[in-house]
Amino acid sequence: MRLLVTGGLGFIGSNFIRYIFKKHPTYKITNLDKCTYAGNPDNLKDIEDNPNYTFVKGDIYDVNSFMLERPDWVVNFAAESFVDKSIDDSIPFLQTNYVGVGKLLDWIKGTDTKFLQASSDEVYGDLKEGFAKEDYDYPLKPSSPYSASKAAAELLIQAYHRTFNIDYIITRSSNNFGPYQYPEKLIPLAITNLYTGKKVPIYGDGLQQRDWIYVIDNCRAIDLVIHKGELNNIYNIGSGVCHTNIMIIKNVIKQLGTTKDKIEYVKDRPGHDRRYALNTDKLRQLGFRMAVDRTGFYQKLSKTLDWYWYNRDWWEKLKGGE
């Protein structure tokens, strides 16, 4: 199988490429990445010499300018994803997350290439109760420019299927964590701040609830839906267990043996969703299994703590300007 992975130097994309080569060593992967601040070449140094791997530096917006062979699948991880930055300036998010998707769809129009869009549970918006399903009972209600750009891309993909018969799968994953995550997101920010003696900022009261998933579990799920999923469909990817932000930070503090005075409560950001939660029945019907108990989550959190401890060179230069 031939895959074009966009945004493959980012957090989820790099983990996905590494996972695919371990699971399917004969697959051929082309990685198209713009090399923004979060697209780090160090993320894939261990597979640079793989003969089945090709790296192309470039923007998905300019995909037509590259002499790329049409793959069996485009797997699109390319995205601006930091919500805070989308509030400060939404235009780069619209450019990459919406217009960029349109450019990719135009590029594969009229071919047999299928399209996998890595989307987000944030497109559902704030859920007061229950679990969001991939049907019209849960309309898209994005709360930030970031999540609105992802929701808009989903609608564009479905329109291209209707108009141009492009086959697609959309995955809506919950919050990912694990190795190679840029230290601006909650968990790696907390870990790296604590390792360097700094405080951990928490928005508001810290009681925002999120369904967290270890990044390799997300990669496993995406691999599964590519091979066994129903085309022109949407799949939620989550653990089924919610954790508050403050609960996670307190556990990190406990595991590192530091004290709660390292928590710094800061003003909440505008439009901050209180709760996300996903129904993953469709994914489980494909045979996907994942531990959903809190013990399993905290074991993977501990594994993540270890990774950042033993890979200080990777993140220290990213935080060097702070």
Summary of the structure (lengths in Angstrom):
residues: 322
radius of gyration: 18.9
end to end distance: 42.3
largest distance: 58.6
contacts: 1053
relative contact order: 0.13
helix: 43%
strand: 19%
